[in-house]
């Protein structure tokens, strides 16, 4: 499974970036981070729509889209791993997780998504979401491999 994380905004050095890199290097699945950013001075719905377009353009052709959105489903790590495993069994080879900007995801991204997930009910800093997502992807990989990293 090839994994892409498409995220609005640019990362910067710091503990969040270090944590993201730690989990990214543990993965045997190839992981690519694609950061997108609108340079034009847009705001509100115009900015959210443009960010959504940039996110969708960053996804590899034919990739399954997983949108991270507060209105998404809350699933366990085991359920997410099972879903990824089922997609692998179906022969799907690309998975793209999308992290929106400060105002969230454009409805077009949620509509295009194969799966919409919430990171719980709390709001998290976008750079921390990247690290948490990388850890969950690693956890899913370990669950599917039967490794004891994940404790039920």
C-alpha positions in Angstrom: 0.0 0.0 0.0 1.4 3.4 -1.0 0.3 6.1 1.4 0.0 9.9 0.7 -0.9 12.5 3.2 -2.1 15.6 1.5 -2.2 18.5 4.0 -3.0 22.2 3.8 -0.1 24.3 5.1 3.6 23.9 5.6 5.2 22.0 8.4 8.0 23.5 10.4 10.7 22.0 12.5 9.7 21.1 16.0 8.5 18.2 18.2 5.4 17.6 16.0 7.6 17.3 12.9 10.0 15.0 14.7 7.2 12.8 15.9 5.8 12.6 12.3 9.2 11.7 11.0 9.7 9.0 13.6 6.5 7.1 12.6 7.1 7.8 8.9 10.5 6.1 9.0 9.0 3.0 10.9 6.6 2.3 8.0 7.4 -0.3 5.4 4.6 1.2 3.3 5.9 4.1 1.2 4.7 7.4 2.7 4.6 10.7 0.9 3.7 14.0 2.5 2.3 16.6 0.0 1.8 20.0 1.5 -0.5 22.4 -0.4 -1.0 26.1 0.2 -2.9 28.8 -1.6 -0.8 31.9 -2.2 -3.6 34.2 -3.4 -5.2 36.3 -0.6 -8.5 34.4 -0.4 -10.7 34.0 2.7 -13.7 32.1 3.9 -15.5 29.8 1.5 -13.3 30.8 -1.4 -10.1 29.8 0.4 -11.7 26.5 1.6 -12.8 25.7 -1.9 -9.4 26.4 -3.3 -7.7 24.3 -0.6 -10.0 21.5 -1.3 -9.1 21.7 -5.0 -5.4 21.6 -4.2 -5.9 18.6 -1.9 -7.7 16.7 -4.5 -5.1 17.5 -7.1 -2.4 16.2 -4.7 -4.0 12.7 -4.6 -2.4 10.1 -6.8 -4.6 9.1 -9.7 -7.0 6.3 -8.6 -6.1 6.6 -4.9 -8.7 5.9 -2.2 -9.4 9.2 -0.4 -9.7 9.3 3.4 -10.8 12.8 4.5 -10.1 13.8 8.1 -13.1 15.8 9.3 -14.8 16.5 12.6 -18.1 15.2 11.1 -16.5 11.9 10.1 -16.8 8.5 11.6 -15.1 7.6 14.8 -13.5 4.2 14.3 -11.1 2.1 16.2 -7.6 1.5 15.0 -8.5 -2.2 14.4 -11.5 -1.2 12.2 -9.3 1.2 10.2 -6.7 -1.5 9.8 -9.4 -4.0 8.7 -10.6 -1.4 6.1 -7.1 -0.9 4.8 -6.6 -4.6 4.7 -9.8 -5.1 2.7 -8.7 -2.4 0.3 -5.4 -4.2 -0.2 -7.3 -7.5 -0.8 -9.4 -5.7 -3.5 -6.1 -4.7 -5.2 -6.1 -1.1 -4.3 -2.6 0.2 -4.0 -2.9 3.9 -3.2 -4.4 5.6 -0.2 -4.5 9.3 0.3 -5.4 10.9 3.7 -6.5 14.6 3.5 -6.0 17.1 6.2 -7.8 20.5 5.6 -6.8 24.0 6.7 -7.9 26.1 9.6 -11.5 26.3 8.4 -11.8 22.6 7.7 -12.4 20.7 4.5 -14.4 21.9 1.5 -17.6 19.8 1.0 -16.2 18.7 -2.4 -13.4 16.8 -0.6 -15.9 15.1 1.8 -18.1 14.2 -1.2 -15.2 12.7 -3.1 -13.9 10.7 -0.1 -14.2 7.0 0.1 -14.1 7.3 3.9 -14.5 10.3 6.2 -12.9 9.9 9.6 -12.9 12.1 12.7 -9.9 12.3 15.0 -12.4 12.3 17.9 -14.5 15.2 19.1 -11.6 17.5 20.0 -9.9 20.0 17.7 -6.2 19.2 17.2 -3.4 21.4 15.8 -2.9 20.5 12.1 0.8 19.7 12.6 0.0 17.4 15.5 -2.7 15.7 13.4 0.0 14.7 10.9 2.0 13.0 13.6 -1.0 11.3 15.1 -2.1 10.1 11.6 1.4 8.8 10.9 1.3 6.8 14.1 -2.2 5.4 13.3 -1.0 4.3 9.8 2.0 2.6 11.5 -0.4 1.0 14.0 -2.6 -0.3 11.1 0.4 -1.7 9.4 1.4 -3.5 12.6 -2.1 -4.8 13.2 -2.3 -6.2 9.7 1.1 -7.8 10.1 0.0 -9.5 13.4 2.6 -7.6 15.4 2.0 -7.1 19.1 2.5 -3.2 18.9 -1.3 -2.8 19.1 -2.9 -3.9 22.3 -6.7 -4.6 22.1 
